Structure formats: C-alpha cells, structure tokens
Amino acid sequence: MSVESRTIANLKGQLSKFSGIISKRFSKPKQRLIKEILYGIQASKDVKLSNIVRTLREDQLLI
C-alpha cells in the first residue's frame, strides 16, 4: 500500500467518523449522502455540487 493510498484511507476513515457523529439522527441513506458530500467537498476543494460530482466521478447529468 502506497503512502498516498494510506493517506486517502485515513482521510476517508476520519470523514466517516465525523459524518457519523453529525448525522446520527438521520436515516442510513441520508447518512451516506452526508459522508459522500463531505468527502466530495474536501476532494474538490469546492462546495458547488457540479464540481463535487465531477470529483467523485458520478454518472450524473450536469446542468
């Protein structure tokens, strides 16, 4: 496992823990959305949804 892979895994773990804390009262799908949005914001360094989707490489139409 490369240093970059370990860093990414560590970051995802920290974001999962944080998102779990702030989304306890939500349903599982909403918890997953919060976790993915947080990761997308961090990865894209932007809060625009279109940039988050591009960063996550989701198959969604961008308007």
Rosetta blueprint (number, residue, H / E / L):
1 M L
2 S L
3 V H
4 E H
5 S H
6 R H
7 T H
8 I H
9 A H
10 N H
11 L H
12 K H
13 G H
14 Q H
15 L H
16 S H
17 K H
18 F H
19 S H
20 G H
21 I H
22 I H
23 S L
24 K L
25 R L
26 F L
27 S L
28 K H
29 P H
30 K H
31 Q H
32 R H
33 L H
34 I H
35 K H
36 E H
37 I H
38 L H
39 Y H
40 G H
41 I H
42 Q H
43 A H
44 S H
45 K L
46 D L
47 V L
48 K L
49 L H
50 S H
51 N H
52 I H
53 V H
54 R H
55 T H
56 L H
57 R L
58 E L
59 D L
60 Q L
61 L L
62 L L
63 I L
